[in-house]
């Protein structure tokens, strides 16, 4: 096999899921939630870090930053190996490294050891980004949308749950107990997932440098990957813009909620997870296009609701729900679409896609924070609307490509 990724549309084949244990996809979802939670553990624990380690609150924030940069590095440098390495040993190594550094974090004597351990945790715990393409590979084509949706439900629940459960456990037993609990959950769910994975034969041969070098070629040669990067990158950027500054609205003079009460609004983010199974089934029947368009329209509507939500609570709640449903639907639909078009490079496609989305979210959050300072909440809502419009402008390109390159049944 050459170093250039083979890019072709999915074709009918034997029912691969027939050899997969029925419990596997559920365990993949649970494992995705448990491992992605490791990236967000520090967010509710900053005050506890500060008090325990004797550092200023502002300094404790470096732990969150290290986790995010570590996760981005792991997506770029480790996830592509899912295309050329057997997934059972690859996941086993990732899980082992994650557990070791979670325990090191729990035993950290100072802030900088904790920050370094957290960076390593972020890099190694990119397990969900290996599991999602693998789930798409193991699922029969007619159920791929549903399977991707179910794994994404686990991932989203882990993100939300890490903040809620981590904060509660940290308050009751200390922040070190949170990392010990995370190590136990990561080891238990990961070991079960690896055990249930079917054995693989030989994988394509490619050097690591050639593997990374193939990423730009994937963007150049595969329009569906470019479309997904722009479509979901713009939408996730829109989502990040308002989500990042939302707490400032909830704690301002008009609402005046405490940080603890404001944090509870994050539970509304589960609205996306609740509706994800329906979106997955719809994708399996009608394709990803309608869900992608619907997600963009929901996000545009949420910008209007958010704008009213600066002073009207029910409008703010509607905006949160619409934005979270939109971003979850978009994630599922765009991943299902690119996995169908690039069956031989799913891990690399997911790498390119997630890096683009991650960068868009980070840049948009920074722009939104600056915009909030200059123009207030209304300015942030305009940023969300403009980014969504960029996504909508890409829809005709997606529709034309799919019309000229229909997937096989």
Secondary structure, DSSP 8 states (H G I E B T S, - for coil): --SS---------S-GGGGS-TTHHHHHHHHHHHHHHHHHTTGGGHHHHHHHHT--HHHHTHHHHHHHHHHHHHHHHTGGGGGTS-HHHHHHHHHHHHHHHHHHHHT-SSHHHHHHHHHHHHHHTTHHHHHHHHHHHHS-GGGHHHHHHHHHHHHHHHHHHHHHHHHHHHHHH-HHHHHHHHHHHHHHHHHHHHHHS----------HHHHHHHHHHHHHH-HHHHHHHHHHHHHHHHHHHHHHHHHHHHTSTTT---HHHHHHGGGGGHHHHHHHHHHHHHHHHH-SHHHHHHHHHHHHHHHHHHHHHTT-HHHHHHHHHHHHHHHHHHHHHHHHHHHHH-TTSHHHHHHHHHHHHHHHHHHHHHHHHHHHHHHHHHHHHHHHHHHHHHHHHHHHHHHHHHHHS----
